[in-house]
Amino acid sequence: MNDSIPSQTNFSVSIVLHNSPLELVCGTVQSLMRSAQHARDAGGLAHVTVWLIDNASDAAYRDALQAQIDRWPASEWFNVRYAPQSSNLGFGYGHNTVLSELTSDFHLVLNPDVELQDDTLQLGLTTLRQASDIALLSPSVVGSNGEQEFLCKRYPTVLVLLLRGFAPAIVRRLFQRQLASYEMRDLCSGETSADVEIASGCFMLMRTAALRAVGGFDEDFFLYFEDFDLSLRLATQGRLVFEPVMRIVHHGGYAASKGHLHLRYFIRSGVRFFNRHGWRFL
């Protein structure tokens, strides 16, 4: 197996920020630099562009972020572009602002609370080069505590979402089988790649052409379920694959732990998703 990446490969990344913890943002970008360098050394990347799209963070935050960016080493082949927005129109909108600028072969939608292993990009880009029928790759994910997170999903039901968002642990245990099926634990627990229905927006490694073909994210979703919707539309362009040799650490959390405003976003977007793609209750 040839694990090299053709030297002409252009790669892009978009990261949407909104007062995101600077320590995590810096960790994310630094891990990107290391992983991109590893991929370049292994077979060569022509160019990497990382877009930091700031959805109207506070002025003090923007100043602090710019100061961090100014301290990052300059590179002819690894370019970080800061794109501050005048208003916050949502996660999907933020990523879409750079869609028309992309000239890459492959594009990564990435959260600002993710760390890549050094070989993550090399393994992912090589897989996409060798399997032209794949539109998206999703990695194996562990949380800050080192435990695996199951972020690939089957099509959700209302029951499963209610259980995950609102039910106490004792009730969730009664529905353990349904929850495990929703999280694809049967296919995504081992070291074998698997086709999936829905990938997490914290890390979506895609063919740029496939992302363009479906028009990027649907901006009607301000926050939550935009990755579910995009996954279903990307499936018209090729397979969505869980690839466990790609590994990341995700420092994020669930909507239920982020307060009432996020819960309102979650419920509103969930209703929009089901209205658009079909309701399943049980």
C-alpha positions in Angstrom: 0.0 0.0 0.0 1.3 3.4 -1.0 0.8 5.8 2.0 2.1 8.9 0.3 0.0 11.9 -0.7 0.7 13.4 -4.1 2.7 16.5 -3.8 0.2 18.6 -5.7 -2.5 18.1 -3.1 -4.1 21.3 -1.8 -5.9 21.1 1.5 -8.1 23.5 3.4 -9.6 23.7 6.8 -12.4 25.9 8.2 -12.8 26.5 12.0 -15.7 28.6 13.3 -15.1 30.6 16.5 -17.3 32.5 18.8 -15.5 33.5 22.0 -14.0 30.0 21.9 -11.4 29.3 24.6 -8.1 30.5 23.2 -6.1 27.7 24.8 -8.2 25.1 22.9 -8.1 27.1 19.7 -4.3 27.3 19.9 -4.1 23.6 20.7 -6.3 22.8 17.7 -4.2 24.9 15.2 -0.9 23.6 16.6 -2.1 20.0 16.2 -3.1 20.8 12.6 0.4 22.2 11.9 2.0 19.0 13.3 -0.4 16.7 11.4 0.0 18.7 8.2 3.8 18.6 8.5 3.7 14.9 9.1 1.6 14.4 5.9 3.9 16.7 3.9 7.0 14.8 5.1 5.4 11.4 4.3 4.5 12.3 0.7 3.9 15.9 0.3 1.2 18.5 0.5 1.5 21.5 -1.9 -0.4 23.9 0.3 -2.6 24.1 3.4 -5.0 27.0 4.1 -6.6 27.2 7.5 -9.5 29.6 7.8 -10.4 31.0 11.3 -13.9 32.3 10.9 -14.8 34.5 13.9 -18.6 34.8 14.3 -18.6 38.2 16.0 -16.6 37.5 19.1 -16.0 40.3 21.6 -13.5 42.9 20.7 -11.1 41.9 23.5 -11.3 38.3 22.4 -10.5 39.3 18.8 -7.5 41.3 19.9 -6.2 38.4 22.0 -6.7 36.0 19.1 -4.9 38.2 16.7 -2.0 38.5 19.1 -1.8 34.6 19.2 -2.0 34.4 15.4 0.8 36.9 15.1 3.0 34.7 17.2 2.5 31.6 15.1 5.4 30.8 12.7 5.0 32.0 9.2 5.1 29.4 6.4 5.0 29.5 2.7 2.9 26.3 2.5 0.8 26.5 5.7 -1.3 29.6 5.7 -3.6 30.7 8.5 -6.3 33.3 7.5 -8.3 35.2 10.1 -11.8 36.0 8.8 -13.8 38.1 11.4 -17.5 38.4 10.8 -19.6 41.5 11.7 -22.5 39.3 13.1 -23.1 35.7 14.2 -25.4 34.0 11.8 -24.6 30.5 12.9 -22.1 27.6 12.6 -23.1 26.6 9.1 -23.1 30.2 7.8 -19.6 30.7 9.2 -18.2 27.7 7.3 -20.0 28.7 4.2 -18.4 32.1 4.1 -15.2 30.6 2.7 -16.8 28.0 0.4 -16.4 30.2 -2.7 -12.7 30.8 -1.8 -11.8 27.1 -1.7 -9.4 25.9 -4.4 -8.4 22.7 -2.5 -8.8 19.1 -3.3 -10.0 18.2 0.2 -11.5 20.2 2.9 -11.8 19.7 6.7 -14.6 21.2 8.8 -13.1 21.3 12.2 -14.2 22.4 15.7 -11.9 24.7 17.7 -11.8 22.1 20.6 -10.2 19.2 18.7 -6.6 17.9 18.6 -5.4 15.7 15.8 -2.8 13.0 16.1 0.3 13.5 14.0 -0.7 11.0 11.4 -4.4 11.8 11.2 -4.2 13.9 8.0 -1.8 11.6 6.2 -4.0 8.6 6.8 -7.2 10.5 5.9 -5.9 12.1 2.8 -4.3 8.9 1.6 -7.6 7.1 2.0 -9.6 9.7 0.1 -7.0 9.6 -2.7 -7.2 5.8 -3.0 -11.0 5.4 -2.6 -12.7 7.8 -5.1 -16.2 6.6 -4.0 -15.8 8.2 -0.5 -17.2 11.7 0.0 -16.4 12.0 3.7 -14.3 10.5 6.4 -15.0 10.6 10.1 -12.3 9.7 12.7 -12.2 7.7 15.9 -12.7 10.1 18.8 -11.8 10.1 22.4 -12.8 12.8 25.0 -10.5 14.7 27.4 -10.9 11.7 29.8 -9.5 9.3 27.2 -12.8 7.4 26.7 -14.1 6.8 23.2 -16.9 9.1 22.0 -19.3 7.7 19.5 -20.1 10.7 17.2 -21.2 8.8 14.1 -24.9 8.2 14.2 -27.8 6.4 12.6 -30.8 8.4 11.7 -32.3 9.7 15.0 -35.6 9.2 16.5 -37.5 11.6 18.7 -37.3 9.1 21.6 -33.5 8.8 21.4 -33.0 12.5 21.3 -35.3 13.0 24.3 -33.5 10.3 26.2 -30.1 11.8 25.5 -31.1 15.3 26.2 -33.4 15.1 29.2 -33.7 11.6 30.7 -31.9 10.8 34.0 -29.2 8.1 33.9 -31.5 5.5 35.4 -34.0 5.9 32.6 -31.3 5.9 29.9 -30.1 2.6 31.2 -33.5 1.1 30.4 -33.1 2.1 26.8 -29.4 1.2 26.5 -29.9 -0.9 23.4 -31.6 1.9 21.5 -29.0 4.4 22.5 -26.2 2.2 21.5 -27.7 1.5 18.1 -28.2 5.2 17.5 -24.4 5.7 18.3 -23.5 2.9 16.0 -21.5 1.2 18.7 -21.9 -2.1 16.9 -19.9 -0.9 14.0 -17.7 1.9 15.4 -16.2 0.3 18.5 -13.3 -1.6 16.8 -10.5 -1.0 14.4 -12.6 -1.7 11.2 -13.8 1.1 9.0 -17.6 1.3 8.5 -20.1 3.1 6.3 -22.2 5.5 8.4 -25.3 7.7 7.9 -24.3 10.8 9.9 -21.0 12.2 10.8 -20.2 14.8 13.5 -19.5 18.4 12.5 -16.5 18.5 14.9 -14.4 16.8 12.2 -15.7 16.3 8.7 -12.9 15.5 6.1 -14.5 15.8 2.7 -13.8 16.1 -1.0 -14.1 19.8 -1.7 -16.0 19.0 -4.9 -18.6 17.1 -2.9 -19.0 19.9 -0.4 -19.5 22.4 -3.3 -21.9 20.1 -5.1 -24.4 20.1 -2.2 -23.9 23.8 -1.5 -22.2 23.5 1.9 -24.2 23.8 5.1 -27.9 24.7 5.2 -27.8 28.1 6.9 -31.4 27.7 8.2 -29.7 25.7 11.0 -28.2 28.2 13.3 -26.7 25.6 15.6 -27.1 21.8 16.0 -28.2 19.3 13.4 -26.5 21.2 10.5 -24.0 18.3 10.4 -26.8 15.8 10.3 -28.4 17.6 7.4 -25.1 18.0 5.6 -24.3 14.3 6.1 -27.5 13.2 4.5 -27.0 15.5 1.5 -23.3 14.5 1.1 -24.4 10.8 0.8 -25.7 11.7 -2.7 -22.0 12.4 -3.6 -20.4 9.2 -2.2 -19.9 7.1 0.9 -19.6 8.5 4.4 -17.0 6.3 6.2 -15.9 5.9 9.8 -12.1 5.4 9.6 -10.7 4.4 13.0 -7.0 4.7 12.1 -7.7 8.5 12.0 -7.7 9.6 15.7 -8.6 12.8 17.4 -9.2 14.2 20.9 -12.5 16.1 21.3 -12.7 18.5 24.3 -16.4 19.5 23.6 -19.6 18.6 25.4 -23.2 17.9 24.7 -26.0 20.5 24.3 -27.6 19.5 27.6 -24.5 20.7 29.5 -24.4 24.1 27.9 -27.5 25.9 29.4 -31.0 26.7 28.4 -30.1 28.8 25.3 -28.3 25.9 23.7 -31.2 23.6 24.6 -33.5 26.0 22.7 -31.2 25.9 19.7 -31.1 22.1 19.9 -34.8 21.7 20.0 -35.5 24.3 17.3 -32.9 22.7 15.0 -34.2 19.2 15.7 -37.7 20.2 14.7 -36.4 21.7 11.5 -34.3 18.6 10.7 -37.3 16.2 11.2 -39.6 18.5 9.2 -37.1 18.4 6.3 -36.0 14.8 6.4 -38.8 12.9 8.0 -40.0 12.2 11.5 -39.2 9.0 13.3 -40.6 8.7 16.8 -39.5 5.3 18.2 
